[in-house]
Amino acid sequence: MDQAMIEFQSVTKQYPGGQPAVDGLSMSIAKGSVTVFVGPSGCGKTTSLRMINRMVEPTSGTITVDGRDVTSVPAAELRRSMGYVMQSAGLLPHRSVLDNIATVPRLNGVSKRDARKRAEELLDVVGLAHSLGGRYPSQLSGGQQQRVGVARALAADPPVLLMDEPFSAVDPVVRDELQQELLRLQKDLAKTIVFVTHDIDEATILGDKVAVFATGGKLAQYAAPEEILRAPANNFVASFVGRDRGFRHLGFTSSDGVAIHPVPTIIRSSGRYESDSSAAGGWQLVVDADKRPLGWSAPGTETQLIPGGSLFRPGESLRRALDAALSSPSGLGVALDAEGRVLGVVRGGEVLALIEEARQVRQAAL
Ligand SMILES: Nc1ncnc2c1ncn2[C@@H]1O[C@H](COP(=O)(O)OP(=O)(O)OP(=O)(O)O)[C@@H](O)[C@H]1O
C-alpha cells in the first residue's frame, strides 16, 4: 500500500459569518504522488491547500504531514519546510532571479555562496538559462517567472510541494510546456505534490490522483484521473468533467499500435532548401540539418513554411497522437524520437481506428 504523506481527518474550515469553506474533509495523500485539487471557484481548494502548511488554521479536524500533527510544528517552521508556488510567481521584485531562488536556503542559514550555487543548479532543473540569473523578475516572461517560482520552491529540497494554480496565468502553449516540464521533473524528484487548479484537463494530465471539490467545500470524488473520467461518482462530477470526457479519457489510452510512416522532407539549412525525396505534389515536412521539424510546406509551395501542429512521441497517449494529426496543417501528425528528431508521421484516420478499437475492447470488458 502507498504510504501516506499528508492526511486530512474530518477537517472543517469556517471563516467568520459564512458557509463552511471546507466541510468535513478526510483524505490521504500518498508519498511521492501528485494530487490535484480541482473544482469550481469558491469550493475550498485553496483553503484546503493552505491548511497543510498552516497559512490557514482549520476550525476543527486534524492534518498530519509525515505522521506529525501540523499544529505541533511552529507555523513559520512548517511553512519553510514545504515548497509553495502560487499563480503570480510571487517573486521579490527588487531581488535578482538567483537571490529569489536562494531565499529559503538563506533563511535556513545556508551561506550566500552555497545558496547561490544551488540556485544556479536549479536554473538547469527548471530549464532556464544561467544568463537569466542576474535579471530582475520584471525582466522575465510570465512562463519564465513561473519556472523561477518552481525553482524557489524546490531550493530547500522540501519533501512536499504545494502549488496553487501555478500555471493559470500563462498562455496555453507555455502552460502545456510547464505541465510537461513538471511531469519530467517529478519523475526524478518524486516529491509529494498537492496542486490546485480549476481546469479538469490540467488535473487529469498532472494528477496521479484527482480530488474533485463541490460547492460548499465538500469532496465529491477522490480517485485516479482515468476513473473520474470513466466513472464520475455523481451528477456534479459528471457535469464538471464535461461532455467531452470521452476525448479526455484518450489521454490514458496507449498509442502503442499507431503506425509511424515515412514522410517526404525538405532539409533547410543555412537558408537553403533541399528536398530529399521525389514525392512531388504532396505535403512535405521541412526539417533542419539535425532532422528537427521546422514546419510544413504545402503542395507546390516549396519555400513557404507553414507552422506545424503539436508533436507526438511514441509511448505517449492516443490523445497526443490524435492532437498531433488534427492540429497539423497536412493532417499528418509529426512523431519525434527522444532527441526531438523526426521519426515519421501518424495518420489521423489510423489513430481514430485505434480509438474505436480501444472503445470496443473497453465495452466488451464491461
Ligand atoms: N480569508 C477569508 N475570509 C473569509 N472567507 C474566505 C476567506 N478565504 C476564502 N474564503 C471563502 O471560502 C470559500 C472557499 O474559498 P477558496 O479560496 O478556498 O476556494 P477555491 O476553491 O480555492 O476558489 P478559487 O478557485 O476561486 O480560488 C469561498 O466562499 C471564499 O469566499
The ligand as an SDF file (V2000), in Angstrom:
LIG
                    3D

 31 33  0  0  0  0  0  0  0  0999 V2000
   -9.9160   34.9030    4.2900 N   0  0  0  0  0  0  0  0  0  0  0  0
  -11.1980   34.5860    4.0380 C   0  0  0  0  0  0  0  0  0  0  0  0
  -12.1870   35.1210    4.7620 N   0  0  0  0  0  0  0  0  0  0  0  0
  -13.5000   34.8090    4.5370 C   0  0  0  0  0  0  0  0  0  0  0  0
  -13.8900   33.9410    3.5880 N   0  0  0  0  0  0  0  0  0  0  0  0
  -12.9470   33.3750    2.8350 C   0  0  0  0  0  0  0  0  0  0  0  0
  -11.5510   33.6670    3.0090 C   0  0  0  0  0  0  0  0  0  0  0  0
  -10.8340   32.9420    2.1060 N   0  0  0  0  0  0  0  0  0  0  0  0
  -11.7590   32.2470    1.3960 C   0  0  0  0  0  0  0  0  0  0  0  0
  -13.0000   32.4900    1.8240 N   0  0  0  0  0  0  0  0  0  0  0  0
  -14.2510   31.8730    1.3190 C   0  0  0  0  0  0  0  0  0  0  0  0
  -14.1440   30.4790    1.4520 O   0  0  0  0  0  0  0  0  0  0  0  0
  -14.6790   29.8210    0.3020 C   0  0  0  0  0  0  0  0  0  0  0  0
  -13.6020   28.9360   -0.3240 C   0  0  0  0  0  0  0  0  0  0  0  0
  -12.5700   29.7350   -0.8490 O   0  0  0  0  0  0  0  0  0  0  0  0
  -11.2600   29.1450   -1.5220 P   0  0  0  0  0  0  0  0  0  0  0  0
  -10.3830   30.2750   -1.9370 O   0  0  0  0  0  0  0  0  0  0  0  0
  -10.6820   28.1080   -0.6480 O   0  0  0  0  0  0  0  0  0  0  0  0
  -11.8870   28.4480   -2.8050 O   0  0  0  0  0  0  0  0  0  0  0  0
  -11.1900   27.9730   -4.1410 P   0  0  0  0  0  0  0  0  0  0  0  0
  -11.8850   26.7140   -4.4970 O   0  0  0  0  0  0  0  0  0  0  0  0
   -9.7450   27.9290   -3.9990 O   0  0  0  0  0  0  0  0  0  0  0  0
  -11.6460   29.1120   -5.1380 O   0  0  0  0  0  0  0  0  0  0  0  0
  -10.8390   29.8160   -6.3540 P   0  0  0  0  0  0  0  0  0  0  0  0
  -10.6670   28.7580   -7.4050 O   0  0  0  0  0  0  0  0  0  0  0  0
  -11.7940   30.8990   -6.7570 O   0  0  0  0  0  0  0  0  0  0  0  0
   -9.5700   30.3170   -5.7630 O   0  0  0  0  0  0  0  0  0  0  0  0
  -15.1820   30.9100   -0.6030 C   0  0  0  0  0  0  0  0  0  0  0  0
  -16.5670   31.0780   -0.4090 O   0  0  0  0  0  0  0  0  0  0  0  0
  -14.4260   32.1340   -0.1600 C   0  0  0  0  0  0  0  0  0  0  0  0
  -15.1860   33.2980   -0.3780 O   0  0  0  0  0  0  0  0  0  0  0  0
  1  2  1  0
  2  3  1  0
  2  7  2  0
  3  4  2  0
  4  5  1  0
  5  6  2  0
  6  7  1  0
  6 10  1  0
  7  8  1  0
  8  9  2  0
  9 10  1  0
 10 11  1  0
 11 12  1  0
 11 30  1  0
 12 13  1  0
 13 14  1  0
 13 28  1  0
 14 15  1  0
 15 16  1  0
 16 17  2  0
 16 18  1  0
 16 19  1  0
 19 20  1  0
 20 21  2  0
 20 22  1  0
 20 23  1  0
 23 24  1  0
 24 25  2  0
 24 26  1  0
 24 27  1  0
 28 29  1  0
 28 30  1  0
 30 31  1  0
M  END
$$$$
